[in-house]
Amino acid sequence: MAMVGETWSHLGSTMATLMLVYTLFKQFFPHHLQVSFEKYFNRIVRYAYPYVEITFDEFTGERMKRSEAYSRIKSYLSDKSTASAK
């Protein structure tokens, strides 16, 4: 049980250190360096993030006509999601 408390204390001190570093970074680095750092950081995170989000518009520009791709995707996902739902 002592190891759980030790783990939480390490996590707390690590989070506090990260918040301090982030605050110092935002306060003392020029804005253009912050933007470029965040761009490269997000690029690195995308390699480790396993999810992809793809969006399809429900309506086309033709007098609010429903998109055929959207209708097909909706019917496919509704069949798959209800079959595997718990």
Buried (B, 14 or more C-beta within 10 A) or exposed (E): EEEEEEEEEEEEEEEEEEEEEEEEEEEEEEEEEEEEEEEEEEEEEEEEEEEEEEEEEEEEEEEEEEBEEBEEEBEEEEEEEEEEEE
